[in-house]
Amino acid sequence: MLDDDGIRTLLSDARTIALVGASDRPDRASWGVMAYLQRQGYRVIPVNPQITGEHLHGEFVFRDLSQIGEPIDIVDIFRNSAAAGDAVDQAIAAGAKAVWLQLGVVNADAAARAEAAGLKVVMDRCPKIEIPRLGVAAVG
């Protein structure tokens, strides 16, 4: 698990974030977080099998991480704690550099698998909160 300095570096170095569990509903946290991350200069690629092929905040929605076919810096996971393990395994297979489990998403086994595979792990936090708290400058 990364400490504040590690999270700051991760967010500063990242350019592409795949957001698993992206929603097309404005009342959902993932919808707002995706828009916020885009405003900060990140390219955010939405992943949700229920709305595959649609566009969300101007980006094509993919079914799963294996479809993306380009480097992913962070996989931001908006799934429940039990389902997060599958998203972490997909992130490992896709060659992502890090996994970020959102607020309330805690899966120690999945985090351990990610760390063992060489991925950085952030758990039970939200980048929309961490970016201003840690003073991370907009990317780009």
C-alpha positions in Angstrom: 0.0 0.0 0.0 1.3 3.4 -0.9 1.8 6.2 1.6 1.0 9.9 0.9 4.3 10.5 -1.0 3.8 7.3 -3.0 0.2 8.3 -3.9 1.4 11.8 -4.9 4.0 10.4 -7.2 1.6 7.9 -8.7 -0.9 10.6 -9.5 1.8 13.0 -10.8 3.3 10.4 -13.1 0.0 8.9 -14.4 -1.5 10.0 -17.7 -4.0 7.2 -18.5 -6.6 5.9 -16.0 -9.0 3.0 -16.8 -12.1 3.4 -14.7 -13.8 0.1 -14.0 -17.4 0.5 -13.0 -17.9 3.7 -14.9 -21.5 4.8 -14.9 -23.6 6.8 -17.3 -25.7 8.0 -14.4 -24.8 11.5 -13.2 -25.9 10.6 -9.6 -23.2 7.9 -9.4 -19.8 8.7 -7.8 -18.0 7.1 -10.7 -19.6 9.6 -13.2 -18.4 12.6 -11.2 -15.0 11.2 -10.5 -14.4 10.4 -14.2 -15.3 14.0 -15.1 -13.1 15.4 -12.3 -10.1 13.3 -13.4 -10.6 14.5 -17.0 -10.6 18.1 -15.8 -7.3 17.4 -14.1 -5.8 16.4 -17.5 -5.9 12.6 -17.2 -7.2 10.5 -20.1 -9.9 8.4 -18.4 -11.1 5.2 -20.2 -14.4 3.9 -19.0 -15.0 0.2 -18.5 -18.5 -1.2 -18.0 -19.9 -4.3 -19.7 -23.5 -3.0 -19.3 -22.8 0.1 -21.5 -20.1 -1.2 -23.8 -19.9 0.7 -27.1 -21.5 3.8 -25.7 -19.5 7.0 -25.0 -19.1 8.5 -21.6 -17.6 12.0 -21.2 -16.4 11.7 -24.8 -14.6 8.3 -24.3 -15.7 5.0 -25.8 -16.8 2.5 -23.1 -15.0 -0.8 -23.1 -16.4 -4.2 -21.9 -13.2 -5.1 -19.9 -9.6 -4.0 -19.5 -8.3 -6.6 -22.1 -10.1 -4.6 -24.9 -8.3 -1.3 -24.3 -5.0 -2.3 -26.0 -2.9 0.6 -24.8 -0.8 1.2 -21.7 -2.7 1.9 -18.5 -1.1 3.7 -15.6 -3.9 3.3 -13.0 -7.0 1.1 -12.9 -9.5 2.9 -10.7 -12.0 0.3 -9.4 -15.6 1.3 -8.6 -16.9 -2.2 -7.8 -17.9 -3.8 -4.5 -15.1 -5.3 -2.4 -15.9 -8.9 -3.6 -16.0 -8.0 -7.3 -12.8 -5.9 -7.0 -10.7 -9.1 -7.1 -11.7 -9.8 -10.7 -10.9 -6.2 -11.7 -7.5 -6.4 -10.0 -6.8 -9.7 -11.9 -7.7 -8.0 -15.2 -5.4 -5.1 -14.3 -2.5 -7.5 -13.7 -3.2 -9.2 -17.0 -3.5 -5.9 -18.9 -0.1 -4.8 -17.6 -1.4 -1.8 -15.6 1.1 0.0 -13.4 -1.3 0.4 -10.4 -4.7 -0.4 -9.0 -6.8 2.0 -7.1 -9.7 0.6 -5.0 -12.2 3.4 -4.3 -13.5 4.5 -0.9 -15.2 1.5 0.8 -13.6 -1.0 -1.5 -11.3 -3.2 0.5 -9.9 -6.5 -0.7 -6.7 -7.5 1.0 -6.2 -10.7 -1.1 -6.6 -8.8 -4.4 -4.2 -6.1 -3.2 -1.6 -8.7 -2.2 -1.9 -10.3 -5.7 -1.4 -6.9 -7.3 1.6 -6.1 -5.2 3.1 -9.6 -5.8 2.7 -8.9 -9.6 4.6 -5.6 -9.2 1.6 -3.2 -9.3 1.3 -0.2 -6.9 -1.8 -0.4 -4.8 -4.1 2.3 -3.2 -7.1 1.0 -1.3 -10.1 2.6 0.3 -9.4 6.1 -1.1 -10.6 8.4 -3.8 -8.4 10.3 -6.2 -10.9 13.2 -6.3 -10.2 13.6 -2.6 -6.5 12.8 -2.7 -5.5 15.1 -5.6 -6.4 18.4 -3.8 -5.4 17.0 -0.4 -1.9 16.1 -1.6 -1.5 19.2 -3.8 -1.1 17.2 -7.0 -0.8 19.6 -10.0 -2.9 19.0 -13.1 -1.2 16.7 -15.7 -0.7 17.4 -19.3 
